[in-house]
Amino acid sequence: MSAVAAPIGVLGGTFNPIHHGHLRSALELVEILGLEQLRLIPCARPPHREAPDCSAEQRAAMVELAVAGEPRLCCDRRELEREGLSYTVDTLASLRSEWGAQRPLCLVLGYDAVATLDSWHRWRELLDYAHIVIIARPGWELPHVGSVAEWLSEHRVSGPEALGKAPAGAVLSLALRPLAIASTDIRTLLAAGRSPRFLLPEPVLDYIEIHQLYRGTGNGA
């Protein structure tokens, strides 16, 4: 049964800090997939890495500054409002309850995340709640053997149009315009007293300078 409403996209991350690479990819996803909106969800308590020294509240504030003025992108704070580790399957369940059973949801993941997907909490249930859109990263390949490879192969579709025909359950691989910007590099520049201007939006840089973020060496993730 064809969906009557455009899909909603979900892009999680630490966004530590958010930068133009994140934002350019987000906008391309909206346009290529025909999304009504893409919700950028700062991860409050990452299950698979140490929590960033920069607080979840500060990272969410920077996301809000970055997407201001672009109505197709928004910051979703639901993981900040939930106790415990920020499991993606719980976030999708929350979104599904909010948007209803028939609205297509698209969870965006990088190739690197998919490579270790079988270590995620209740990973096989992700497709019960959403489609998965896998973004190509230079130098990364999808798994060729094992449970994740078999699972992906079972659900693979060839084009974005398939994502609007069902609320969940499909896997699409997508290549976007690469921007070689990394949050790690931005934090390194700031820790060294150098400027990351033009790598991230000016309002985000202003926020970083006002709050003196990333001035030490331990701002991981």
LUMMARZA-29433 format. One record per residue (C-alpha): x, y, z; chain; residue in three letters. Coordinates in steps of 0.1 Angstrom, whole numbers, plus 5000, padded with zeros to 4 digits. Layout:
N
<<X, Y, Z>, A, Ala>;
...
***
This chain:
221
<<5000, 5000, 5000>, A, Met>;
<<5014, 5033, 4990>, A, Ser>;
<<5021, 5059, 5017>, A, Ala>;
<<5003, 5092, 5014>, A, Val>;
<<5028, 5112, 5033>, A, Ala>;
<<5065, 5119, 5027>, A, Ala>;
<<5090, 5100, 5048>, A, Pro>;
<<5106, 5114, 5079>, A, Ile>;
<<5144, 5110, 5082>, A, Gly>;
<<5163, 5102, 5114>, A, Val>;
<<5200, 5111, 5117>, A, Leu>;
<<5217, 5104, 5150>, A, Gly>;
<<5251, 5113, 5162>, A, Gly>;
<<5272, 5129, 5189>, A, Thr>;
<<5275, 5161, 5167>, A, Phe>;
<<5306, 5171, 5187>, A, Asn>;
<<5304, 5196, 5172>, A, Pro>;
<<5281, 5197, 5142>, A, Ile>;
<<5297, 5210, 5110>, A, His>;
<<5291, 5217, 5073>, A, His>;
<<5298, 5180, 5064>, A, Gly>;
<<5268, 5170, 5085>, A, His>;
<<5246, 5197, 5072>, A, Leu>;
<<5254, 5192, 5035>, A, Arg>;
<<5247, 5155, 5038>, A, Ser>;
<<5215, 5162, 5057>, A, Ala>;
<<5202, 5185, 5030>, A, Leu>;
<<5211, 5161, 5002>, A, Glu>;
<<5193, 5133, 5021>, A, Leu>;
<<5161, 5155, 5023>, A, Val>;
<<5162, 5162, 4985>, A, Glu>;
<<5172, 5127, 4972>, A, Ile>;
<<5148, 5108, 4995>, A, Leu>;
<<5120, 5133, 4993>, A, Gly>;
<<5118, 5137, 5030>, A, Leu>;
<<5093, 5160, 5047>, A, Glu>;
<<5120, 5166, 5073>, A, Gln>;
<<5152, 5152, 5087>, A, Leu>;
<<5154, 5150, 5124>, A, Arg>;
<<5190, 5154, 5138>, A, Leu>;
<<5191, 5136, 5171>, A, Ile>;
<<5221, 5143, 5194>, A, Pro>;
<<5231, 5111, 5212>, A, Cys>;
<<5230, 5119, 5249>, A, Ala>;
<<5247, 5087, 5263>, A, Arg>;
<<5264, 5067, 5235>, A, Pro>;
<<5264, 5030, 5241>, A, Pro>;
<<5295, 5022, 5220>, A, His>;
<<5319, 5050, 5230>, A, Arg>;
<<5328, 5072, 5259>, A, Glu>;
<<5304, 5101, 5264>, A, Ala>;
<<5318, 5134, 5250>, A, Pro>;
<<5332, 5159, 5274>, A, Asp>;
<<5309, 5185, 5258>, A, Cys>;
<<5275, 5180, 5274>, A, Ser>;
<<5245, 5167, 5254>, A, Ala>;
<<5227, 5199, 5262>, A, Glu>;
<<5256, 5220, 5246>, A, Gln>;
<<5257, 5197, 5216>, A, Arg>;
<<5220, 5200, 5211>, A, Ala>;
<<5222, 5237, 5213>, A, Ala>;
<<5248, 5238, 5186>, A, Met>;
<<5226, 5216, 5163>, A, Val>;
<<5197, 5240, 5169>, A, Glu>;
<<5218, 5269, 5159>, A, Leu>;
<<5231, 5251, 5128>, A, Ala>;
<<5197, 5242, 5114>, A, Val>;
<<5179, 5275, 5122>, A, Ala>;
<<5164, 5289, 5090>, A, Gly>;
<<5162, 5255, 5073>, A, Glu>;
<<5127, 5242, 5080>, A, Pro>;
<<5134, 5208, 5065>, A, Arg>;
<<5160, 5201, 5092>, A, Leu>;
<<5153, 5201, 5129>, A, Cys>;
<<5170, 5191, 5162>, A, Cys>;
<<5152, 5164, 5181>, A, Asp>;
<<5161, 5163, 5218>, A, Arg>;
<<5143, 5131, 5228>, A, Arg>;
<<5175, 5112, 5238>, A, Glu>;
<<5184, 5140, 5262>, A, Leu>;
<<5150, 5136, 5278>, A, Glu>;
<<5153, 5098, 5283>, A, Arg>;
<<5172, 5081, 5312>, A, Glu>;
<<5199, 5055, 5305>, A, Gly>;
<<5219, 5048, 5274>, A, Leu>;
<<5207, 5062, 5241>, A, Ser>;
<<5197, 5030, 5222>, A, Tyr>;
<<5186, 5036, 5186>, A, Thr>;
<<5159, 5010, 5187>, A, Val>;
<<5142, 5029, 5216>, A, Asp>;
<<5145, 5062, 5197>, A, Thr>;
<<5128, 5046, 5167>, A, Leu>;
<<5101, 5031, 5188>, A, Ala>;
<<5094, 5066, 5203>, A, Ser>;
<<5093, 5082, 5168>, A, Leu>;
<<5070, 5054, 5155>, A, Arg>;
<<5046, 5060, 5184>, A, Ser>;
<<5046, 5097, 5176>, A, Glu>;
<<5042, 5095, 5138>, A, Trp>;
<<5019, 5065, 5136>, A, Gly>;
<<5021, 5031, 5120>, A, Ala>;
<<5019, 5042, 5084>, A, Gln>;
<<5044, 5071, 5081>, A, Arg>;
<<5076, 5059, 5064>, A, Pro>;
<<5106, 5065, 5087>, A, Leu>;
<<5142, 5064, 5074>, A, Cys>;
<<5171, 5058, 5097>, A, Leu>;
<<5204, 5071, 5083>, A, Val>;
<<5236, 5052, 5091>, A, Leu>;
<<5272, 5053, 5079>, A, Gly>;
<<5290, 5023, 5064>, A, Tyr>;
<<5312, 5022, 5095>, A, Asp>;
<<5282, 5019, 5118>, A, Ala>;
<<5267, 4991, 5098>, A, Val>;
<<5300, 4971, 5100>, A, Ala>;
<<5294, 4966, 5137>, A, Thr>;
<<5256, 4966, 5137>, A, Leu>;
<<5253, 4932, 5152>, A, Asp>;
<<5268, 4947, 5185>, A, Ser>;
<<5239, 4971, 5187>, A, Trp>;
<<5210, 4966, 5212>, A, His>;
<<5182, 4947, 5195>, A, Arg>;
<<5197, 4954, 5161>, A, Trp>;
<<5174, 4931, 5142>, A, Arg>;
<<5144, 4951, 5153>, A, Glu>;
<<5155, 4983, 5136>, A, Leu>;
<<5137, 4974, 5104>, A, Leu>;
<<5105, 4968, 5123>, A, Asp>;
<<5104, 5005, 5130>, A, Tyr>;
<<5121, 5022, 5100>, A, Ala>;
<<5139, 5018, 5067>, A, His>;
<<5177, 5020, 5068>, A, Ile>;
<<5196, 5043, 5045>, A, Val>;
<<5233, 5035, 5044>, A, Ile>;
<<5256, 5064, 5035>, A, Ile>;
<<5288, 5054, 5017>, A, Ala>;
<<5321, 5065, 5033>, A, Arg>;
<<5354, 5066, 5014>, A, Pro>;
<<5374, 5034, 5022>, A, Gly>;
<<5345, 5015, 5038>, A, Trp>;
<<5327, 4985, 5025>, A, Glu>;
<<5296, 4968, 5037>, A, Leu>;
<<5300, 4933, 5053>, A, Pro>;
<<5302, 4905, 5028>, A, His>;
<<5296, 4876, 5051>, A, Val>;
<<5279, 4870, 5084>, A, Gly>;
<<5246, 4878, 5100>, A, Ser>;
<<5246, 4915, 5091>, A, Val>;
<<5255, 4908, 5055>, A, Ala>;
<<5227, 4883, 5052>, A, Glu>;
<<5202, 4906, 5069>, A, Trp>;
<<5211, 4935, 5046>, A, Leu>;
<<5208, 4914, 5015>, A, Ser>;
<<5173, 4902, 5025>, A, Glu>;
<<5160, 4937, 5027>, A, His>;
<<5180, 4956, 5000>, A, Arg>;
<<5161, 4979, 4976>, A, Val>;
<<5175, 4996, 4945>, A, Ser>;
<<5161, 5031, 4947>, A, Gly>;
<<5147, 5058, 4970>, A, Pro>;
<<5112, 5054, 4955>, A, Glu>;
<<5108, 5021, 4974>, A, Ala>;
<<5110, 5039, 5008>, A, Leu>;
<<5077, 5057, 5003>, A, Gly>;
<<5058, 5024, 4996>, A, Lys>;
<<5060, 5010, 5031>, A, Ala>;
<<5065, 5025, 5066>, A, Pro>;
<<5096, 5003, 5073>, A, Ala>;
<<5117, 4973, 5064>, A, Gly>;
<<5139, 4983, 5034>, A, Ala>;
<<5176, 4989, 5032>, A, Val>;
<<5190, 5014, 5007>, A, Leu>;
<<5227, 5023, 5000>, A, Ser>;
<<5233, 5059, 4989>, A, Leu>;
<<5264, 5079, 4979>, A, Ala>;
<<5264, 5116, 4988>, A, Leu>;
<<5288, 5144, 4979>, A, Arg>;
<<5317, 5139, 5003>, A, Pro>;
<<5330, 5168, 5023>, A, Leu>;
<<5362, 5160, 5041>, A, Ala>;
<<5353, 5176, 5074>, A, Ile>;
<<5355, 5158, 5108>, A, Ala>;
<<5345, 5168, 5142>, A, Ser>;
<<5377, 5154, 5155>, A, Thr>;
<<5398, 5178, 5133>, A, Asp>;
<<5377, 5207, 5145>, A, Ile>;
<<5383, 5198, 5182>, A, Arg>;
<<5420, 5194, 5175>, A, Thr>;
<<5422, 5229, 5159>, A, Leu>;
<<5404, 5245, 5188>, A, Leu>;
<<5426, 5227, 5214>, A, Ala>;
<<5456, 5240, 5196>, A, Ala>;
<<5443, 5276, 5196>, A, Gly>;
<<5436, 5276, 5158>, A, Arg>;
<<5405, 5286, 5140>, A, Ser>;
<<5380, 5262, 5125>, A, Pro>;
<<5362, 5290, 5107>, A, Arg>;
<<5344, 5279, 5074>, A, Phe>;
<<5343, 5242, 5086>, A, Leu>;
<<5311, 5249, 5106>, A, Leu>;
<<5284, 5275, 5108>, A, Pro>;
<<5293, 5309, 5123>, A, Glu>;
<<5266, 5307, 5150>, A, Pro>;
<<5281, 5273, 5161>, A, Val>;
<<5316, 5288, 5162>, A, Leu>;
<<5303, 5318, 5182>, A, Asp>;
<<5287, 5294, 5207>, A, Tyr>;
<<5319, 5274, 5210>, A, Ile>;
<<5339, 5306, 5216>, A, Glu>;
<<5314, 5321, 5241>, A, Ile>;
<<5313, 5288, 5261>, A, His>;
<<5351, 5281, 5257>, A, Gln>;
<<5344, 5246, 5244>, A, Leu>;
<<5371, 5221, 5232>, A, Tyr>;
<<5400, 5241, 5247>, A, Arg>;
<<5415, 5211, 5265>, A, Gly>;
<<5427, 5178, 5250>, A, Thr>;
<<5400, 5154, 5263>, A, Gly>;
<<5369, 5163, 5242>, A, Asn>;
<<5365, 5128, 5228>, A, Gly>;
<<5338, 5113, 5205>, A, Ala>;
***
